[in-house]
Structure formats: C-alpha cells, structure tokens
Amino acid sequence: MSTKLYSWNVNGIRSALDKGYRSWFSQNRPDILCLQEIKAKTDQLENKISNPDSYYTYWNSGQRQGYSGTALLSRIKPFNVQFEIGIDRFDGEGRLITAEYPTFFLLNAYIPNGKRDLSRVDFKLEYSDALMAHCERLRTTGKGIIICGDMNTSHKEIDLANPKANSKNTGFLPVERAWLDKFIAHGYVDTFRHFNQEPGQYTWWTYRMNARQRNIGWRLDYFFVNKEFLPRVLNAGILSDVTGSDHCPVILELDGTDG
C-alpha cells in the first residue's frame, strides 16, 4: 500500500472547475491534495468542491480578493494545521499551509513571483529564507519534512525550454536559482530529479504561442523532502497530460498508509 500526494497550482479554482478539475478529482481521489493560487474563498465555491465527502479540508484564501491562496484536502486527518509562517510581513497572502501527520510535516507553499519588473525578487527571497527556517524548526522534531508547491523558480537549465533567453527574467535569475542550491545544500531533495534526469519535463506553460502544445515550458512545481525521509519515497512524477490550468499537477508516492 502507498500514499499518493498531489500538488497543483490551479490558477483559480473556479476557472479550473470548468477545465477538467472536477473529473480529474473524481477519477483520482487523491490521498492528499495541495492546491496553490486558488484565488477564491470557500463561500464562493460549491460545498462539494470546498468540502468533498471523506476529506478534511483547509482553505487559506488570504486577505486580497481573487489573489494567491492555498488549500489542503486530505483523506488522513492531520494532527494539527497552521496557516502562514507567523511573520507579519509575509502573512496574509494565503501562501502556506503546514499540516502535521504521524510521521511527517507537509508544507503546501506558494512562493511569491518576482514580477516582470523584478520589483518583488527581494521579497521572494526573504520569504523563501523564512520558509526554510520554518522547515528547519519542524525538522528538529525528528519527523520527515515534505514541502510541495509552486516555487516560481526553475532550478537548472534542464528545467526550462529556453534557459539562455530567460536568464534575466524572474523564475530563472541566478539569485533565485542559488536559493534552491542553498535549500538543497541544507539537506532537502528534489524528488522528481531523484528519479528522472530527462529534459523536456515541465509543469508550467504560458497560454501564449501554443507553448503547451509545443512543450515550451518551465518546471516550477516541486516535491522536496528532507534527505532523512527519502527512503519513504517510492516515486515522484509530473502529470503533464492533465489540463485545467497553465500548470499541471505533480505527484509524490510514499510507502505505507499511516500518513
């Protein structure tokens, strides 16, 4: 038996509902599903979407209407759930849900975008440092750490179709990539790259220029685990055939069903 965790930036849950999310959820019934960029509050959704049968649900919509937000839908009841990091300047945008399970902490994160004019790159990096400190605090408990979501950065040249053309754009700036280097150096493993070293593996495609059909994309969505927890990981993958958003879901499979 195994536990399957999915992470998906839906780019607006209400929009995704009309583009295949309903049928995908019904067919897959994830053990745990982490959503990012939900852009909605629960009172804007049908109850069967915000609170489906047999799931414990947690929606962190943030304060700004129609912006950002994360959600956790879990068949396994967490011991405890925390919204945000706990630092005023980073909180309020609905960017993080931390859930404690018997053997691990799960962090569902939506890292800020640096913006086209790069005006939010510093904030993005400061937020990322605070997130890593949060991971490190949880790690001292001895439980595993799983962090998933839209990191808004492609790590290596293999992780996007046009690395040279994007080297001065947010999402592939040297300073953003260096943060992922630092995170990995602290003992966190990019689970997809642990199993797969093939090029052309992306999770986001612009809606313009038929980018998805041509597979001109970026890998922005990840599952990381701390290296001590890696033996529990059976597989990690990208579900690039799933539509409904400009991102596709990513999956992590763990051995056992204890959570």
N, C-alpha and C positions, 0 to 999 in steps of 0.2 A: 504494500500500500504506500501511497505517496500523497503529499500535499502540494497542490498547484496554486501558485500565487501569480496574479497578473497585474501589470501596471499599464495604464493607458491615459495619455493626455487626449481628452475628448474634444478640446477646443469648443466648449459649450455643450453641456449635456443635452440641452433642449434641441440643439441642432443635430447632435449625433443620434437622437431618438428617431429622426426621420431618415437617417442614412444607414441604418442597419444595426444600431446598438441593441435594440430590443431583441431581435432574432439571435444576434451573437450571444447575448447574455443568457437567453433561454436555452440555447443549444449547449453552451459550455458550463453554465452554473459553477463559476469559479469557487474554489475553497475560500480564497481571499482575493478581493479586487481592490486595487488602489487607483483612484482617478485623480487627474490633475486638470486644472483650468476648467472647472465645472461651470463657472460663470452664472450661477443660479443659487437661489435659496430654496429650501425644501418646500416652502409654501407656494413655489412656482411650479412644482412637479406633482404628477400623479403619485398617490401613495404607493402604488405597486412598483414605481421607479425609485422613489426615495426610501422605501421601507419594504423591500420584497420579502415574501414569505421565506422563513428559515434562515434569515440573515440578521445579524446585529449590524446596525448602520450608524455611521458617524459622519456628519457633514460639517466641514469647516469653510463656510462660504466667504468669510472676510467681510469687511465693512463696506467696501465700494461696490455699488450695484453693477452686475454684469461683468465682473473682472476677477480673474485669478480663481482661487478656491481649490480645495481638495476634498476627497471623500474616501471613506473606507467601508466596504461591505464585506462582512466576514461570517462564514458559517460557524467558526470557532469563536466563542466569546472571549474577548481579551480580559485579562485581569484588571487592566487599567488603561485609560486612554487620555492623552494630553494633547491639547491644541497649541500650536505655535511653540516658539523656543523659550519664551519667558523674558524677552528683552524688548522694551517698549518700541524702540526704533525699527525693529524687524517684524513686530507682530501687528496683526490687524488686516493683513492681506490674504489670510487663509492658506498660507503656503506649506504648512506642516501638520501632520497628524502622527503622533507616536503611540503605538499600541504595544502593550506588554503581554506576551504569551508565555506558556510554561517554560519553553526553552530558548526563546529569543525575544528581542525587541524589534519591531517593524516600524521603520520610519518612511512615511509616504511624503515625499518632498517635491515641491515645485520651485526650482531655483529661479530667481529673477532674471529677466532678459536684460542684457547690457544696453539695449536700444540702438537704433541705427546710427544715431549721432554719438554713441559711446558714452552718453551722459550718465548712464547707470552702471557702468562697469565696476567702479569702485564699490558701490553699494552691493552689487552682486558678489564681489569677492569677500567683502566684510560679512555678508550674510553667510556665505559658504564657510568661512572660518568659524563663525558662531555655530553653524550646524555641525561641523566636525568636532568642536569642543563638546557639544551635546552628545554626539556619538561616543566620544571618549569617556564621558562621565558614565553613560549607560554600560559601557564595556567593562567598567570596574566591578560590575555585579557578577561577572563570570558568565552571563548569558550571551548567546550569539547576537550579532547585530546584522540586520538586513535593512539596507536603505535603497529605496527604489524611487523612480520618478523621472521627470524631465529635468535634466541637469543643465540644459540650454548651452552645452558645450560638446563639440566633437573632440575626442582626445588626440587621436593620431591621424596622419594623412590618409590612412586606410579607412577612416571613419566618415569621410565625406567625398563626394564625387569630384569636386573642384577645389582641392586644398590651396593651391597657389593663388587662385583668383580670390579666395576668401581670407587670406592671411591677415588682412587689416580690418576684417569685419567681426563684430561680436559673434561669439559662438565658436570662433577659431583663432582668437587672438593668442599670441604666445603666453601672455599673463594668465589667461583663462585656462589654457592647456596645462600650464605649470601648476595651477591649483590642483588639477586632477592628478598630476605627478605626485604632488605633496600628499594628497589623500591616500593614494596607493602606497606611498612610502611609509605611511603610518600603519600599514598592515591590513588594508582593505583590498579586496579582489574584485575586478571587473569580471563577473561570472560569464558573460557572453564570450568575451575574449579568452577565457579559460578553456572553453570548449571549441571555439570557432575562430580561425585566423583568416577566413576568406574575405576578399574585398567585395564591395558592392552590397554590403549589409547595412541597410539604413532604416531609420524609424520615423523620419520626417521628410516631407517633400512639399515645396511651395505649391500653391494652387495654380501658379502661373506656368506657362510654356510647356504644358503637358509633362511636367517634371516627374510625376509618379510613373506615368506610362514609360518614360524614358529612363527611369531609375536614376534621376539626378537628385540625390538626396543627402541627408546628414544622419548620423547616428547620435541622437540627443538623449535617448531614454535608456535607462540602465537599471540593473540589479547589482548592487555591491553587497558583499558580506565580509565580515572580518575573517582573517585567514584561519583562525581557530575553528570557525564554524563551517569552513569549506567542505570538510568530509561529509556533511549532511546534504550537500547539493548534488543532485543526480543529473541535472541538465539545466540549461538556460537557452532561450531562443527568442527570435523575432518573428512575429506573425504578420509578415508584410502583405499577405493577401487579404487581411481584414481591413475593410474600408469603414468610413463613418466619421473620419477626422483627417486632418492633414498629418497626424501622427498615426502609427499603428501600435497595437499592444505588444508588450514584451512579457515573457513568462519565465518563472523560476520554479523548478520542481525539486522538492525536498523529500528525503526518505522519511517514512513514518507519518503518522496522522495525529500525533499528540499536540501539534502546534508548537 
